[in-house]
């Protein structure tokens, strides 16, 4: 069910009737949020935390590709030398 903010303020018992309620700005039809029933809150929170954790891990993995540069492993090497070292490292592993 989709309701406006004013409707929610006037009738907070709506949450007892539905599992979730989408809130939107009635003038612009822009989504403002989602309210979920307390019986699904813990399950949804765990799912959301898992998704956020996966996104953070993906970003961290992208950053860690360049960790060799940061720890001095490739100091004073040209980009061609670095590519050769990386190729040898991954071909032999």
C-alpha positions as CSV (number, residue, x, y, z in Angstrom):
1,X,0.0,0.0,0.0
2,X,1.2,3.5,-0.8
3,X,0.3,6.4,1.4
4,X,1.3,10.0,2.0
5,X,3.0,11.4,5.0
6,X,-0.1,13.2,6.2
7,X,-2.1,10.0,6.0
8,X,0.4,8.2,8.2
9,X,0.4,11.0,10.7
10,X,-3.4,10.9,11.0
11,X,-3.7,7.2,11.2
12,X,-0.7,5.3,12.7
13,X,-2.8,2.1,13.0
14,X,-2.3,1.5,9.3
15,X,0.8,-0.6,10.2
16,X,-1.4,-3.1,12.0
17,X,-3.3,-3.8,8.8
18,X,-0.3,-4.2,6.4
19,X,3.1,-5.9,6.3
20,X,4.7,-2.8,4.7
21,X,3.7,0.6,3.7
22,X,5.4,2.8,1.0
23,X,5.5,6.5,1.8
24,X,5.5,8.9,-1.1
25,X,5.1,12.6,-1.6
26,X,1.6,13.0,-3.1
27,X,2.5,16.1,-5.1
28,X,5.6,14.8,-6.8
29,X,5.0,11.0,-6.5
30,X,8.5,10.7,-5.2
31,X,9.2,7.7,-2.9
32,X,10.1,8.9,0.6
33,X,10.5,5.6,2.4
34,X,9.2,2.3,3.4
35,X,7.8,1.2,6.8
36,X,7.7,-2.5,7.6
37,X,5.7,-4.4,10.1
38,X,7.5,-5.2,13.4
39,X,7.1,-8.9,12.7
40,X,9.4,-8.6,9.7
41,X,11.8,-6.0,11.1
42,X,14.5,-8.3,12.4
43,X,14.5,-10.4,9.3
44,X,14.7,-7.3,7.0
45,X,17.4,-5.7,9.2
46,X,19.6,-8.9,8.9
47,X,19.0,-8.9,5.1
48,X,19.9,-5.3,4.8
49,X,23.1,-5.7,6.9
50,X,24.2,-8.6,4.8
51,X,23.7,-6.6,1.6
52,X,25.6,-3.6,3.0
53,X,28.4,-5.9,4.1
54,X,28.7,-7.5,0.7
55,X,28.9,-4.0,-1.0
56,X,31.6,-2.9,1.4
57,X,33.6,-6.1,0.8
58,X,33.3,-5.5,-3.0
59,X,34.7,-2.0,-2.6
60,X,37.5,-3.3,-0.3
61,X,38.4,-6.0,-2.8
62,X,38.7,-3.4,-5.5
63,X,41.0,-1.3,-3.3
64,X,43.1,-4.3,-2.2
65,X,44.1,-4.9,-5.9
66,X,46.4,-1.9,-5.4
67,X,47.7,-2.9,-2.0
68,X,51.1,-4.0,-3.5
69,X,51.7,-0.5,-4.6
70,X,50.9,0.9,-1.1
71,X,53.2,-1.5,0.8
72,X,56.3,-0.8,-1.3
73,X,56.3,-4.0,-3.2
74,X,56.7,-2.2,-6.5
75,X,58.9,0.7,-5.5
76,X,61.1,2.1,-8.3
77,X,59.6,-0.2,-11.0
78,X,58.1,0.8,-14.3
79,X,54.6,-0.1,-15.2
80,X,55.9,-2.7,-17.7
81,X,58.0,-4.3,-14.9
82,X,55.0,-4.4,-12.6
83,X,52.9,-6.1,-15.3
84,X,55.6,-8.7,-15.9
85,X,55.9,-9.5,-12.2
86,X,52.1,-9.8,-11.8
87,X,51.9,-12.0,-14.9
88,X,54.6,-14.3,-13.6
89,X,53.0,-14.4,-10.1
90,X,49.6,-15.4,-11.4
91,X,50.8,-17.7,-14.1
92,X,52.9,-19.8,-11.7
93,X,50.2,-19.9,-8.9
